[in-house]
Amino acid sequence: MYVLTSGANVPDISRAIDLLDGYPPIAGRRGRPHRRFDVPLADTGYDSEAFRQACRERGMQPIIPRRKTSRIKGLGKLRYVLEQTIALLHQFRRLAIRWERRLDIHDGLVSLACALICCRRLIQSGQQRSCQHL
């Protein structure tokens, strides 16, 4: 998981291009790894022609609904993973509201929270499999 931290009063769109460029290579088939994903999904907060053009320059076809128009059908099901991740991170009270002044401490807590979430998921999936064998 790649996390980019910004100030509370900074719009998300101002750091969106940095987020696209900083994302690590995507593992998959053998050979040269994909540098970027093919289709970024975003909500109406990222609806700007500059961001769409930046995505196209990087070889991506963005799926972003336009403001004041009908929504894209099925986008909510695809964005559910992101929304669920944010909700899981907000279960940790120190991450719901940022209290740390130092960025390195906050980033360390985010990494620790991500590791704990993954550990809990692995434990839950292991318990579900063991119950099926009974």
N, C-alpha and C positions, 0 to 999 in steps of 0.2 A: 504494500500500500504506500502510495506516495502522498505526503501531506505537505502543503505549502501554507505557512502561517503568515497572516498579515494583521494589520491593526483593525480595531473594531469599527472605525469609521471609514474604512477603505472599501469601495465597491468591488465585488468579486470579479467583475469584468476586467478591471485594470490589471489583475494578476493572472488572468485566464491563459494568455499566450505563454507566460513563464511556466505555467503548469503543464501545458502541452509540450514545451521544449524540454522540461526537466524530467519527464516520465522515463523510467528505465526501459531497456529493451524487453520486448514481450517474448517469453520462451514458448516454444512450440515444436515444430518439426525440426529435423536435423538440417544443418546448413546455417546460413546467415540469419540471425534472429531479426524479427520485424522490429523496426525502430519505433513505429507508432501504430496505434490502432487505426482501423479503417473509418470508423463512424463514431464521432463523439456525440453523445446524447446530452442535451442541456435543456434547461427550462427557459422561460421568457426573460429572465434576468440577464441572459447572455445574448439577447437579440440585438446585435449590432452588425452592420455591414462590414466593419473593419475586422471583427472577430471571424465572421464567415469567410472573408477573403483570406485571412491568416490561416484558417483551416484548409482552404483549398490550395494555398501555396505549399502546404506541407503534405499534400496528397490525401487529404481526408474530405469526406463528404459529410458536413455537419447536419444533424437532425435537431433543429431548434424551431419551436413554434414562434410565429410572429406575434407581436403584441396586438391586442384588439382584434384578433381573428379567432376563428374556431380552432380548437385544440387538435393536436395530432392524435388520432385514435390509437390506443395501445402503448403510448409513450410512458404512461404511468406504470405499466407492468415492467417495462424495461428499467425504469429509474428506481424501482422499488429496492434494488440492491443497495444503491447509494443512500437512499433515505433510511433504510434499515441500519446501515453502518453508522450514520450520523446519530441515530437514536441510541445505538449500542454505546457509542463513545460518550454520549451525554449521561449515561448511567453513572459514570465516574464524575462525582461532584466537582472535582478540581478542574475538569475539562469543560464542563457545562458553562462555567464562567471562568475566564482566565484570570487567576490571581497572581501568577508569577510575573515578575518584571523581566526576568532574564529569559530570552528565547530558547537557549539551549536546555534549560530545565523543563520548559513547557514541551518542547519537542521530545525530550526523553520520556516525559509522562505519557505523551501520545503514543510513542513506540511501545512503552510498557503496557498501555491499555490495549493496543492492537494485539500484542502477544498474549495477554490474558483472555481476550475474546476468542482468539484462535484456539488456545488451550481448552477453554470451556467447550467450544464446539467439537473438538476432537474427543473429549471425555464423553460428551452427550452422544456422539455418534457411536462410540465404542459400547456404551451401555445399551443403546437401542439394538445393536447387533446381538449382544449377549442375551437379551430377553427373547429374541426370535428363536433361539436355539432351544429354549425351555419348553 
